Amino acid sequence: MEIIPKKPSQYSVWFNILLYISLILFVFVLVVFLIFNNSVKNSQKVLKNTEDNLAKEDTPEKAALKKEIAAAQKKINDFSGLIDQHLANTEPFKFIERKTHPRVWFSQINISSREGTVSLSGETKSFESLGQQLMIFREETLVRSVALKNVAIGKEGRIVFDLSISLAPEIFKPSFVLPE
């Protein structure tokens, strides 16, 4: 037993302030945690419902339609590749028509678009017009080379000849347009 009564110990004001702030902070964190936890649970429910709806919507008919669409898309892509590799044979005809000498006419033409060559058989009245025709082809930028394969004097003194012309590859492209 104590004879002298002691004063009960008192906490400082700062200690009380810190205690109340800690309690308020603890309650605040607890409330925020519960709110976020509830929000996460609601989001998971919405996600599950959405996934279930998507799974229900994927019927066998839709799956078959998707396969059919994929097959059609593959065919389109394959055909596009073929179109891109297609070589046009009309532009070399137009080119030969534009670059033919007025006194020269061609009786036969063979075009090899893969090799980029044109073989011509024709006639003219003189060696002079044949030489001019060769010069017209050689001066053209789309012509890589010109070779006179055969020359002979035919009926009625006409000059019969065979030419081989190597053309630039771009003339065989479908989108190529001859310059004026």
Buried (B, 14 or more C-beta within 10 A) or exposed (E): EEEEEEEEEEEEEEEEEEEEEEEEEEEEEEEEEEEEEEEEEEEEEEEEEEEEEEEEEEEEEEEEEEEEEEEEEEEEEEEEEEEEEEBBEEBBEEBBEEBBBEBBEBEEBEBBBEEBBBBBBBBBEEEEBBEBBBEBBEEBEBBEEBEEEEEEEEEEEBBBBBBBBBBBBEBBBEEBEEEE
